[in-house]
Amino acid sequence: MRWIIRFSIACVAGIVAIAVLSWVAVGSLDLDPAATTPLILGIVFTVALAVGLMALVFYSSRSGRDDDASIDPPDRKGG
């Protein structure tokens, strides 16, 4: 479980670093703070949600909890 937390933090930190470098390279977009704040919060929320969902997929796959969902249907006889 700790690797998920470390992986999530590393992914978010990497994405934030890329975003900051991109922001510095492009420069200001001349947006007022009322538009910049929701933009940044939306990006952060979307990235955190995506990283969290992918971490849950990996956790579920490694723990074997999703094995029960892949039961083969019984063979049909007749027809």
N, C-alpha and C positions, 0 to 999 in steps of 0.2 A: 504494500500500500504506500510505503514511503517513496518508492520509485515513481509512482504516479504523481505525487505532489512535486517531487523534484523535476520530473519531466514537464509538468504543467508550468511551473515557475520558469524553467529554462525556455520553453516555447514563448511564453508571454514576454519574457525579457528580450528574447531575440527579435520578436516582432516589434516591440517598443523601440529597440535600438535601430532597426531598419526604418521605422516610421520617423524617428528623430533625424536620422541621417538624410532621409528623403526631404523632410521639412527644411532642413538647413540647406540642402543642395538647391531646392526649388526657390526657397525664400518664402516670404509671407504671401498669403493669398488675398490679403487686404480684406479679410472678413472681420466683422465686429465681434466682440466677445460673446454676444448673445447668440451668434451662429457657430462660433468656434467651439464653445463648451459642449453643446449637444452633439456636435460632430465627433469630437474626441471621445465623449462618453459612449456614443453609439458604436464606434470602432472598438473601443476597449471591451464593451459588453459582448459584441459579436465574436471577437477573438477569444475571450474567456469562455464563452458558451461552446465554441467550436473545439477548443482544446479540451475542455471538460468532457464533452461528448465522446471525442476520440479516446480519451483516457479511459472512459467507462467501457468502450468497445474492447480495448485491449485488456482491461481488467476482467471483463466477462469472458473473453476468449481464453485467457490464461487460467482462470479459476475453474473452468469447466461448468459454469452455471448455465450456459446456453446449450449444452449437449442434449438436454431433455427436449428442447424445442425442435430438434431435427430427427424425430422418430420416423422411421420408414412406415408408410401406410401398408396395411395387410394386402397380400396378393389377392386379386379378384379371380374367382373361378367361375367358369361358365361364359355365356355370351357368345 
